[in-house]
Amino acid sequence: MAKQEDIFKKVISHAKEYGYIFSSSEIYDGLSAVYDYGHNGVELKKNLRDYWWQSMVQMHQNIVGLDAAILMHPTTWKASGHVDAFNDPLIDNKTSKKRYRADVLIEDYAEKLQQKANKEITKAKKRFGDSFDEAQFIATNPRVVKYLEEKKAILKRMGQSLEKEDLADVKALIEELGIADPETGSKEWTDVRQFNLMFGTKLGASAENATDLYLRPETAQGIFVNFLNVQKTGRMKIPFGIAQTGKAFRNEIVARQFIFRMREFEQMEMQYFVQPGEEMKWYEYWKQTRLNWHLSLGLGKENYRYHDHDKLAHYANAAADIEFNFPFGFKELEGIHSRTDFDLKAHEEHSGKKLQFFDPEKKENYVPYVVETSVGLDRLFLAVFSKSLMDEQLEDGSIRTVLKLPAVVAPVKAAILPLVKKDGLPEVANTIFDDLKWDFNITYDEKDAIGRRYRRQDANGTPLCFTIDHDTLTDNQVTVRDRDTMQQERIPINEIKLKVQEKVAVKHWLKR
């Protein structure tokens, strides 16, 4: 655990040192669970958003985009259920006075059981080698079976209790498991109670006449209320999708783990409208499609897993998370939900307007069912950044810190480095820079020895470095150095653009 904590601290430190993430309003001691993205962070975030958008909208003829307003009519949130049911179960520790989400405490306990099972499996793999049958071992080893059955029973009970709003049983489960305050070890808990997460605001010139509004807690409802607008103007036929990225706001009482859980965050969502009865087919399709998209970033298949929900939201008939192995363990990265027809029917009821699709083949109107994919952009940023940051021991015994970001989303694609600041080398380097800047975000660096500059670009996540030396003046070639392998080769100046393109092109990554 200490090692994981050290890794996470290094991630946070590196993110600040290299201009990726700062605490918001830091000169005023910051604002809890609110962060600013620096000059490199904003580029990485933009590139991740673009990579999602291109794969979701540009690659699908039947998916289009939308940018709905953050402020919406207040009845929107009554219809969606957020006014009455958008709550977190919170519990206070009497000794430490700290407040926690009760479900997260229980999920963390269950995850420790999974880790114990994984430890047994890893030991067995080493013991039996190539002859190891993992599936049989998981099904028959008494310890592993015990750990996994206990985990399943705990999560099932919690899910049922939360669904029935039996908060007393949630507290009883915490006490029965002996769950302690993570900071103090105290087991003195208050009762569990619900807390609504929406931020309220006012619309109007005067307090007396102002309308009570909410900052949207999710982007999905902007899609649902625009269903007919998009369907008719885009002449969309079922099945079709509407995609959106944008800010959402939740008054998280227990915001923690850096940018994993924030009060102001960005979502990337797609609502896929389907014929009733076909929702499970599309639910399974999007589960696999979204996992394949994450795998295309090359962070390692072992770092992803599915988690099927034991407790379903009031609108869903199926739900699963794609979880990622963050420095603090496996946590939700993206949710895939079969939302049935709840949202469109709820907005029909509250607005008095029909939100239906006329099927020309069936010659009938019906309310479509919806399959949702929803990924947190900030969580995706943290997943990519944390898994890319590593220390490597080199052949000479030295350690280099390198940020092996997927080149397709790296903030800076290439660095142009004149070997020295004289003899005409900067002039050639600037000519190359001026040519490449039209197509890529690149940087120019002439300060310090070339080895130091390489290390600086490694730590910054720059995939390629092009060094202009004295031979360049006669052979029109440069040295290209790869960040991940540190291998170097000479290539002609007129091939530099192609070299960068091959490294960072979206199609090369999405087709993997």
C-alpha positions as CSV (number, residue, x, y, z in Angstrom):
1,M,0.0,0.0,0.0
2,A,2.8,2.4,0.9
3,K,4.3,1.8,-2.6
4,Q,1.0,2.7,-4.2
5,E,0.7,5.8,-2.1
6,D,4.3,6.8,-3.1
7,I,3.5,6.2,-6.8
8,F,0.4,8.4,-6.5
9,K,2.3,11.2,-4.8
10,K,4.9,11.1,-7.6
11,V,2.0,11.3,-10.2
12,I,0.6,14.4,-8.5
13,S,4.0,16.0,-8.1
14,H,5.0,15.3,-11.7
15,A,1.7,16.7,-13.0
16,K,2.4,20.0,-11.4
17,E,6.2,20.2,-12.1
18,Y,5.6,19.7,-15.9
19,G,2.6,22.0,-16.3
20,Y,-0.2,19.4,-16.4
21,I,-2.4,20.1,-13.4
22,F,-2.4,22.8,-10.7
23,S,-4.6,23.4,-7.7
24,S,-7.3,25.9,-8.5
25,S,-6.7,29.4,-7.0
26,E,-3.4,28.1,-5.5
27,I,-2.2,31.5,-4.5
28,Y,-5.2,31.7,-2.1
29,D,-4.4,28.2,-0.7
30,G,-6.6,26.5,-3.4
31,L,-10.1,25.2,-3.4
32,S,-10.8,21.6,-2.4
33,A,-11.4,19.1,-5.2
34,V,-11.1,21.8,-7.9
35,Y,-8.1,21.8,-10.3
36,D,-6.8,23.8,-13.3
37,Y,-5.1,22.2,-16.3
38,G,-1.8,23.8,-17.2
39,H,-0.2,24.4,-20.6
40,N,0.6,20.7,-21.1
41,G,-2.5,19.4,-19.3
42,V,-4.9,21.3,-21.5
43,E,-3.3,19.8,-24.6
44,L,-3.4,16.3,-23.3
45,K,-7.1,16.8,-22.2
46,K,-7.9,18.2,-25.6
47,N,-6.2,15.4,-27.4
48,L,-8.1,12.8,-25.4
49,R,-11.4,14.5,-26.1
50,D,-10.6,14.7,-29.8
51,Y,-9.6,11.0,-29.9
52,W,-12.9,10.1,-28.3
53,W,-14.9,12.4,-30.6
54,Q,-13.2,11.1,-33.7
55,S,-13.8,7.5,-32.8
56,M,-17.4,8.1,-31.7
57,V,-18.7,10.7,-34.2
58,Q,-16.4,10.9,-37.1
59,M,-16.1,7.1,-37.5
60,H,-19.9,6.5,-37.2
61,Q,-22.4,7.7,-39.8
62,N,-25.3,7.3,-37.4
63,I,-23.8,9.3,-34.5
64,V,-23.9,13.1,-34.4
65,G,-22.7,15.7,-31.9
66,L,-24.4,18.2,-29.6
67,D,-23.4,20.9,-27.2
68,A,-26.2,21.6,-24.8
69,A,-26.2,24.4,-22.2
70,I,-25.1,23.9,-18.7
71,L,-28.1,25.8,-17.3
72,M,-31.4,24.0,-18.0
73,H,-35.0,24.4,-17.1
74,P,-35.4,23.3,-13.5
75,T,-38.2,20.8,-14.4
76,T,-35.5,18.9,-16.3
77,W,-34.0,17.7,-13.1
78,K,-37.4,16.8,-11.5
79,A,-38.2,14.7,-14.6
80,S,-34.8,13.0,-14.5
81,G,-35.1,12.0,-10.9
82,H,-32.2,14.1,-9.7
83,V,-34.2,16.3,-7.4
84,D,-35.6,13.3,-5.5
85,A,-33.0,10.6,-5.9
86,F,-29.5,12.1,-6.8
87,N,-28.0,11.2,-3.4
88,D,-24.9,9.7,-1.9
89,P,-25.0,7.6,1.3
90,L,-22.7,9.3,3.7
91,I,-21.4,8.2,7.1
92,D,-19.3,10.1,9.7
93,N,-16.7,8.7,11.9
94,K,-17.3,10.0,15.5
95,T,-13.7,10.0,16.5
96,S,-12.0,11.6,13.5
97,K,-15.0,13.7,12.4
98,K,-14.3,12.6,8.9
99,R,-17.1,12.0,6.4
100,Y,-17.1,9.1,4.0
101,R,-19.3,7.6,1.3
102,A,-20.6,4.4,2.9
103,D,-20.8,2.5,-0.4
104,V,-17.1,3.4,-1.1
105,L,-16.0,2.1,2.3
106,I,-17.7,-1.2,1.6
107,E,-16.4,-1.4,-2.0
108,D,-12.8,-0.8,-0.8
109,Y,-13.2,-3.6,1.7
110,A,-14.5,-5.9,-1.1
111,E,-11.6,-4.9,-3.3
112,K,-9.1,-6.0,-0.6
113,L,-10.7,-9.5,-0.9
114,Q,-10.2,-9.4,-4.6
115,Q,-6.5,-8.5,-4.1
116,K,-6.1,-11.4,-1.7
117,A,-7.5,-13.7,-4.3
118,N,-5.2,-12.2,-7.0
119,K,-2.2,-12.7,-4.7
120,E,-3.1,-16.5,-4.4
121,I,-3.5,-16.7,-8.2
122,T,-0.1,-14.9,-8.8
123,K,1.7,-17.3,-6.4
124,A,0.2,-20.3,-8.1
125,K,1.2,-19.0,-11.5
126,K,4.8,-18.8,-10.4
127,R,4.6,-22.3,-8.8
128,F,3.0,-24.2,-11.7
129,G,4.4,-22.2,-14.7
130,D,3.1,-23.0,-18.2
131,S,0.9,-25.8,-16.9
132,F,-1.1,-23.5,-14.8
133,D,-4.9,-23.6,-15.5
134,E,-6.0,-20.3,-14.1
135,A,-9.8,-20.8,-14.6
136,Q,-9.7,-24.2,-12.8
137,F,-7.6,-22.8,-10.0
138,I,-10.1,-19.9,-9.4
139,A,-13.0,-22.4,-9.4
140,T,-11.4,-24.9,-7.0
141,N,-8.9,-23.3,-4.7
142,P,-10.6,-23.0,-1.3
143,R,-9.0,-19.7,-0.4
144,V,-9.7,-18.0,-3.7
145,V,-13.3,-19.4,-3.8
146,K,-13.8,-18.1,-0.2
147,Y,-12.5,-14.6,-1.0
148,L,-14.5,-14.2,-4.2
149,E,-17.7,-15.6,-2.7
150,E,-17.4,-13.3,0.3
151,K,-16.8,-10.3,-2.0
152,K,-19.8,-11.2,-4.1
153,A,-22.1,-11.6,-1.1
154,I,-20.9,-8.2,0.4
155,L,-21.6,-6.3,-2.8
156,K,-24.9,-8.0,-3.4
157,R,-26.1,-7.2,0.1
158,M,-25.0,-3.6,-0.2
159,G,-26.7,-3.2,-3.5
160,Q,-30.0,-4.6,-2.3
161,S,-29.9,-2.4,0.8
162,L,-29.2,0.7,-1.2
163,E,-31.9,-0.1,-3.7
164,K,-34.4,-0.5,-0.8
165,E,-32.9,2.6,0.9
166,D,-32.3,0.5,3.9
167,L,-29.5,2.7,5.3
168,A,-29.6,1.0,8.7
169,D,-28.5,-2.2,7.1
170,V,-25.7,-0.4,5.2
171,K,-24.4,0.8,8.6
172,A,-24.9,-2.7,10.0
173,L,-22.8,-4.2,7.2
174,I,-20.0,-1.7,7.9
175,E,-20.0,-2.7,11.5
176,E,-20.2,-6.4,10.8
177,L,-17.2,-6.2,8.5
178,G,-15.2,-4.3,11.1
179,I,-14.5,-1.5,8.7
180,A,-12.4,1.2,10.3
181,D,-11.7,4.9,9.5
182,P,-8.9,4.7,7.0
183,E,-7.0,7.5,8.8
184,T,-7.5,6.7,12.5
185,G,-8.6,3.1,12.6
186,S,-11.7,4.1,14.7
187,K,-14.8,2.1,14.2
188,E,-17.2,4.5,15.8
189,W,-19.7,5.4,13.1
190,T,-22.8,7.6,12.9
191,D,-25.9,6.5,11.0
192,V,-25.8,6.5,7.2
193,R,-27.8,9.3,5.6
194,Q,-28.5,10.6,2.1
195,F,-27.1,13.9,0.7
196,N,-28.2,15.5,-2.6
197,L,-25.3,16.4,-4.8
198,M,-26.6,19.1,-7.0
199,F,-25.3,22.7,-6.9
200,G,-28.1,25.3,-6.8
201,T,-27.9,28.7,-8.4
202,K,-30.2,31.7,-9.3
203,L,-31.3,33.1,-12.6
204,G,-32.6,36.7,-12.5
205,A,-31.7,40.3,-11.9
206,S,-33.1,40.5,-8.4
207,A,-33.3,38.0,-5.5
208,E,-37.1,38.5,-5.2
209,N,-37.8,37.4,-8.8
210,A,-35.0,35.0,-9.3
211,T,-35.6,31.5,-10.6
212,D,-34.0,28.6,-8.7
213,L,-31.7,26.6,-11.1
214,Y,-29.1,23.9,-10.8
215,L,-25.7,23.5,-12.4
216,R,-26.2,20.3,-14.4
217,P,-24.9,17.2,-12.6
218,E,-24.6,15.3,-15.9
219,T,-24.6,16.0,-19.6
220,A,-27.1,13.3,-20.6
221,Q,-30.3,15.2,-20.0
222,G,-29.3,17.9,-22.5
223,I,-29.3,15.1,-25.1
224,F,-32.7,13.7,-24.1
225,V,-34.5,17.0,-24.2
226,N,-33.0,17.6,-27.7
227,F,-33.9,14.2,-29.0
228,L,-36.5,15.3,-31.4
229,N,-34.6,18.4,-32.5
230,V,-31.6,16.3,-33.5
231,Q,-33.7,13.4,-34.9
232,K,-35.7,15.6,-37.2
233,T,-33.1,18.1,-38.4
234,G,-30.5,15.4,-38.9
235,R,-33.1,13.0,-40.4
236,M,-31.7,10.3,-38.1
237,K,-33.1,6.7,-38.2
238,I,-33.1,4.3,-35.4
239,P,-30.6,3.1,-34.3
240,F,-28.7,6.4,-33.9
241,G,-26.6,8.2,-31.3
242,I,-26.0,11.7,-30.0
243,A,-22.6,12.4,-28.5
244,Q,-21.6,15.3,-26.2
245,T,-18.7,16.4,-24.1
246,G,-18.9,19.1,-21.5
247,K,-18.7,20.2,-17.9
248,A,-20.9,18.8,-15.1
249,F,-21.0,19.7,-11.4
250,R,-21.5,17.7,-8.3
251,N,-21.3,18.8,-4.7
252,E,-19.1,15.9,-3.7
253,I,-18.8,15.9,0.1
254,V,-16.1,13.2,0.0
255,A,-14.0,14.5,-3.0
256,R,-10.6,12.7,-3.0
257,Q,-7.9,11.1,-5.0
258,F,-6.7,14.1,-7.0
259,I,-8.7,14.6,-10.2
260,F,-10.5,11.2,-9.8
261,R,-13.4,12.7,-8.0
262,M,-14.0,16.4,-8.4
263,R,-16.7,18.9,-7.9
264,E,-16.3,20.3,-11.4
265,F,-15.5,17.8,-14.1
266,E,-16.0,16.9,-17.7
267,Q,-17.9,14.0,-19.2
268,M,-17.9,12.4,-22.6
269,E,-21.2,10.7,-23.2
270,M,-23.1,9.1,-26.1
271,Q,-26.8,8.2,-25.9
272,Y,-27.7,5.5,-28.4
273,F,-31.4,5.3,-29.3
274,V,-32.6,1.8,-30.3
275,Q,-35.8,-0.1,-30.9
276,P,-37.4,-1.5,-27.8
277,G,-36.4,-5.1,-27.3
278,E,-33.0,-4.6,-29.0
279,E,-31.4,-2.7,-26.1
280,M,-29.4,-5.7,-24.7
281,K,-27.9,-6.5,-28.1
282,W,-26.6,-2.9,-28.3
283,Y,-25.7,-2.9,-24.6
284,E,-23.3,-5.8,-25.2
285,Y,-22.0,-4.2,-28.4
286,W,-21.1,-1.0,-26.8
287,K,-19.5,-2.7,-23.8
288,Q,-17.0,-4.4,-26.1
289,T,-16.6,-1.5,-28.4
290,R,-15.8,0.9,-25.6
291,L,-13.3,-1.5,-24.0
292,N,-11.6,-1.9,-27.4
293,W,-11.3,1.9,-27.6
294,H,-9.6,2.0,-24.2
295,L,-7.3,-0.8,-25.2
296,S,-6.3,1.1,-28.4
297,L,-4.3,3.5,-26.2
298,G,-1.9,0.7,-25.3
299,L,-1.9,0.9,-21.5
300,G,-2.2,-2.8,-21.1
301,K,-5.2,-5.2,-21.2
302,E,-4.4,-6.3,-17.6
303,N,-5.3,-2.8,-16.3
304,Y,-9.0,-3.0,-17.4
305,R,-11.9,-5.1,-16.2
306,Y,-15.7,-5.1,-16.2
307,H,-17.7,-4.7,-13.1
308,D,-21.4,-5.5,-13.4
309,H,-23.7,-3.4,-11.1
310,D,-25.4,-5.2,-8.2
311,K,-27.5,-2.0,-7.6
312,L,-29.1,-0.6,-10.7
313,A,-30.1,3.0,-11.0
314,H,-33.8,3.7,-11.2
315,Y,-33.7,4.2,-15.0
316,A,-31.6,1.1,-15.9
317,N,-32.2,-2.6,-16.6
318,A,-28.5,-3.4,-17.1
319,A,-25.3,-1.5,-16.1
320,A,-21.6,-2.2,-16.1
321,D,-18.4,-0.3,-15.5
322,I,-15.1,-0.5,-17.3
323,E,-12.7,-0.3,-14.3
324,F,-9.1,0.8,-14.6
325,N,-6.2,-0.1,-12.3
326,F,-5.3,3.4,-10.9
327,P,-2.5,3.9,-8.5
328,F,-5.1,3.4,-5.7
329,G,-6.6,0.2,-7.2
330,F,-9.3,-0.7,-9.7
331,K,-12.0,2.1,-9.9
332,E,-14.7,3.1,-12.4
333,L,-13.4,4.7,-15.6
334,E,-16.5,4.4,-17.9
335,G,-20.1,3.3,-17.4
336,I,-22.3,1.5,-20.0
337,H,-26.0,1.6,-19.1
338,S,-29.2,0.3,-20.6
339,R,-31.4,3.2,-19.6
340,T,-34.6,1.7,-21.1
341,D,-37.2,4.4,-22.1
342,F,-37.2,6.0,-18.7
343,D,-35.7,9.4,-19.7
344,L,-37.7,10.2,-22.8
345,K,-41.0,9.0,-21.1
346,A,-40.2,11.1,-18.0
347,H,-39.7,14.2,-20.1
348,E,-42.8,13.5,-22.1
349,E,-44.8,13.4,-18.9
350,H,-43.4,16.6,-17.4
351,S,-43.3,18.6,-20.6
352,G,-46.5,17.4,-22.2
353,K,-44.6,17.0,-25.5
354,K,-44.3,13.7,-27.4
355,L,-40.7,12.4,-27.7
356,Q,-41.2,9.5,-30.0
357,F,-39.8,8.1,-33.2
358,F,-42.0,7.2,-36.2
359,D,-40.8,3.9,-37.6
360,P,-41.6,3.9,-41.4
361,E,-41.2,0.2,-41.6
362,K,-43.5,-0.7,-38.7
363,K,-45.7,2.4,-39.5
364,E,-45.9,3.2,-35.8
365,N,-44.6,5.6,-33.2
366,Y,-42.7,4.4,-30.2
367,V,-40.5,5.8,-27.5
368,P,-36.9,4.5,-28.2
369,Y,-34.8,2.7,-25.6
370,V,-31.4,4.1,-24.8
371,V,-28.0,2.6,-24.3
372,E,-25.5,5.0,-22.7
373,T,-21.7,5.2,-22.7
374,S,-20.3,7.7,-20.3
375,V,-16.6,8.3,-19.6
376,G,-15.1,10.9,-17.3
377,L,-12.5,12.9,-19.2
378,D,-10.6,13.8,-16.0
379,R,-10.5,10.2,-14.9
380,L,-9.3,9.2,-18.4
381,F,-6.6,11.8,-18.1
382,L,-5.5,10.4,-14.7
383,A,-5.6,6.8,-16.1
384,V,-3.4,7.7,-19.0
385,F,-1.0,10.0,-17.1
386,S,-0.5,7.7,-14.1
387,K,0.1,4.6,-16.1
388,S,2.5,6.4,-18.5
389,L,4.7,7.8,-15.8
390,M,7.6,5.5,-14.9
391,D,11.2,5.4,-13.7
392,E,13.6,3.3,-15.8
393,Q,17.1,2.0,-14.9
394,L,19.4,2.4,-17.8
395,E,22.4,0.3,-18.8
396,D,24.8,2.7,-17.0
397,G,22.9,2.3,-13.8
398,S,21.3,5.8,-14.0
399,I,17.5,6.3,-13.6
400,R,15.5,8.3,-16.1
401,T,11.9,9.5,-15.5
402,V,9.9,9.1,-18.6
403,L,6.2,9.9,-19.4
404,K,5.3,7.3,-22.0
405,L,2.1,8.9,-23.1
406,P,0.4,7.3,-26.1
407,A,1.8,9.4,-29.0
408,V,-1.6,10.1,-30.4
409,V,-2.6,12.1,-27.4
410,A,0.7,13.5,-26.2
411,P,0.6,17.3,-25.8
412,V,3.8,17.9,-27.7
413,K,4.4,15.6,-30.7
414,A,8.1,16.5,-31.3
415,A,10.9,18.6,-30.1
416,I,13.3,20.4,-32.5
417,L,16.8,20.6,-31.0
418,P,19.8,22.4,-32.5
419,L,22.9,20.7,-31.1
420,V,24.5,24.1,-30.3
421,K,23.3,27.7,-30.4
422,K,25.7,28.8,-33.2
423,D,27.2,27.8,-36.6
424,G,23.9,28.2,-38.4
425,L,22.2,25.3,-36.6
426,P,19.4,27.4,-34.9
427,E,18.5,28.8,-38.3
428,V,18.1,25.3,-39.8
429,A,16.2,24.2,-36.7
430,N,13.8,27.2,-36.9
431,T,13.1,26.5,-40.6
432,I,12.1,22.9,-39.7
433,F,10.0,24.2,-36.8
434,D,8.2,26.7,-39.0
435,D,7.3,24.0,-41.5
436,L,6.1,21.4,-38.9
437,K,4.0,23.8,-36.7
438,W,1.2,23.9,-39.4
439,D,0.5,20.2,-38.8
440,F,1.6,19.4,-35.2
441,N,2.0,20.9,-31.8
442,I,5.8,20.9,-31.5
443,T,8.4,22.7,-29.3
444,Y,11.9,24.2,-29.8
445,D,14.6,23.9,-27.2
446,E,18.2,25.0,-27.4
447,K,19.1,25.4,-23.7
448,D,21.5,23.0,-21.9
449,A,23.4,20.0,-23.2
450,I,21.6,17.7,-25.6
451,G,21.4,14.9,-23.0
452,R,19.6,17.1,-20.6
453,R,17.2,18.2,-23.2
454,Y,16.4,14.6,-24.1
455,R,15.7,13.9,-20.4
456,R,13.5,17.0,-20.2
457,Q,11.5,15.9,-23.2
458,D,11.2,12.3,-21.8
459,A,9.7,13.6,-18.6
460,N,7.4,15.8,-20.5
461,G,6.1,13.0,-22.6
462,T,7.3,14.1,-26.1
463,P,7.4,11.1,-28.4
464,L,10.1,12.2,-30.8
465,C,13.2,14.5,-30.7
466,F,14.9,15.8,-33.9
467,T,18.5,17.0,-33.4
468,I,20.1,19.3,-36.0
469,D,23.9,19.0,-35.9
470,H,26.9,20.1,-38.1
471,D,26.5,17.2,-40.5
472,T,22.9,18.5,-41.2
473,L,24.5,21.5,-43.0
474,T,26.0,19.1,-45.6
475,D,23.8,16.0,-45.8
476,N,20.4,17.6,-45.1
477,Q,19.7,14.9,-42.5
478,V,18.8,15.0,-38.8
479,T,19.0,12.6,-35.9
480,V,15.6,11.4,-34.7
481,R,15.4,9.9,-31.2
482,D,12.5,7.8,-30.0
483,R,11.3,8.5,-26.4
484,D,10.3,5.0,-25.5
485,T,13.3,3.0,-27.0
486,M,15.9,5.9,-26.9
487,Q,17.0,4.5,-30.3
488,Q,18.4,7.1,-32.8
489,E,18.6,7.1,-36.6
490,R,19.4,9.6,-39.3
491,I,16.7,10.6,-41.7
492,P,16.4,13.3,-44.4
493,I,14.8,16.6,-43.4
494,N,12.1,16.1,-46.0
495,E,11.0,12.9,-44.2
496,I,10.5,14.5,-40.7
497,K,6.8,15.3,-41.3
498,L,6.1,11.7,-42.4
499,K,8.0,10.3,-39.4
500,V,5.8,12.3,-37.0
501,Q,2.6,11.5,-38.9
502,E,3.3,7.8,-38.6
503,K,3.8,8.1,-34.9
504,V,0.7,10.1,-34.0
505,A,-1.9,9.5,-36.7
506,V,-5.3,8.6,-35.2
507,K,-6.1,5.9,-37.7
508,H,-2.9,4.0,-36.8
509,W,-4.0,3.9,-33.2
510,L,-7.7,3.2,-33.6
511,K,-7.0,0.3,-36.1
512,R,-4.7,-1.4,-33.6
